[in-house]
Amino acid sequence: MNGITIKGIDVDSETRCAHYHTNKDIIAIKFACCQTYYPCYQCHDQLVNHERTVWQKEQYDSKAVLCGVCGTELTIQEYFSSASICPHCSSVFNEGCKNHYHLYFATDTLTK
């Protein structure tokens, strides 16, 4: 996708994986620890031999979220501000991803 490699288990053309595969599961996240895109934390944890680290607040201007429909890379802040809709193609992201923010981002710095 736009020259970006997404690693994972049974990843489809819109970044769904073996673990998350509903119509709205269309983002991949670049992991801070390895600078590699995976559809989810479970794919990451099953395929690498290092611990996950989360993106810190001062890194929220980093492009780290990929829309699986249009291939647009969003900064973490753009993703948080998106209201679960890709600002480029208007595809709807899974709003349930918010339940897992703590696995990817320093959540103590997020405003609720």
C-alpha positions in Angstrom: 0.0 0.0 0.0 1.7 3.1 -1.2 5.0 1.3 -0.7 4.3 0.8 3.0 4.7 -2.7 4.3 2.1 -3.9 6.8 3.1 -7.0 8.7 0.6 -9.2 10.5 -1.3 -12.4 10.4 -3.7 -12.9 7.4 -3.6 -9.2 6.5 -6.0 -8.2 3.7 -5.7 -5.4 1.3 -7.4 -2.9 3.7 -5.3 -3.9 6.8 -7.8 -6.3 8.5 -6.1 -9.2 10.2 -6.8 -12.5 11.8 -7.7 -10.8 15.1 -9.7 -7.8 13.9 -11.6 -8.1 10.6 -14.9 -6.2 10.7 -15.7 -3.7 7.9 -14.4 -0.9 10.1 -11.1 -2.6 11.1 -9.2 -0.6 8.4 -6.3 1.0 10.1 -2.8 -0.2 10.8 -0.6 1.4 13.4 3.2 2.0 13.2 4.6 0.7 16.5 7.0 3.1 18.2 9.3 0.3 19.2 10.1 -1.0 15.7 8.8 1.7 13.4 6.8 -1.1 11.6 3.1 -1.1 10.7 0.9 -3.9 12.1 -3.0 -4.1 12.1 -3.0 -4.8 15.8 -1.0 -5.4 18.9 -1.7 -9.1 18.8 -0.1 -9.4 15.3 2.9 -7.4 16.6 3.3 -9.5 19.7 3.0 -12.8 17.8 5.6 -11.9 15.2 8.4 -10.0 17.0 10.7 -10.8 19.8 10.7 -7.5 21.6 8.4 -5.7 23.9 5.9 -3.1 22.7 6.5 0.5 23.5 3.9 3.3 23.2 4.1 6.6 21.4 4.6 9.5 23.9 2.7 12.8 23.8 5.7 14.6 22.3 5.6 12.2 19.4 1.9 12.7 18.5 3.0 14.7 15.3 4.5 11.4 14.0 2.8 9.7 11.1 1.8 6.4 12.7 -1.7 5.5 11.6 -2.5 4.2 8.2 -6.0 4.2 6.6 -6.3 0.8 4.9 -8.8 2.1 2.4 -6.9 5.0 0.8 -3.4 4.5 2.1 -3.2 7.9 3.8 -0.8 8.1 6.7 -2.1 10.2 9.6 -0.3 11.7 12.5 -1.4 10.4 15.8 -3.0 13.8 16.6 -4.8 13.7 13.2 -6.1 10.2 14.1 -7.3 11.4 17.5 -9.0 14.4 15.9 -10.7 12.4 13.2 -13.8 11.3 15.0 -13.2 7.8 13.7 -13.5 8.9 10.0 -10.6 9.1 7.6 -10.1 12.8 6.8 -9.0 11.9 3.3 -11.5 9.3 2.0 -14.2 9.5 4.7 -14.0 5.7 5.5 -15.3 4.9 8.9 -12.8 3.5 11.4 -13.7 1.2 14.3 -14.7 3.4 17.2 -13.9 0.5 19.5 -10.2 1.1 18.8 -10.4 3.7 21.6 -10.5 0.9 24.1 -7.0 -0.1 23.1 -5.3 3.3 22.9 -3.3 2.4 26.0 -1.6 -0.4 24.0 -0.3 2.1 21.4 -0.2 5.6 22.9 0.7 7.1 26.3 -2.9 7.4 27.5 -2.1 9.4 30.6 -1.6 12.3 28.3 -4.9 11.9 26.4 -7.8 14.1 27.2 -11.0 12.2 27.8 
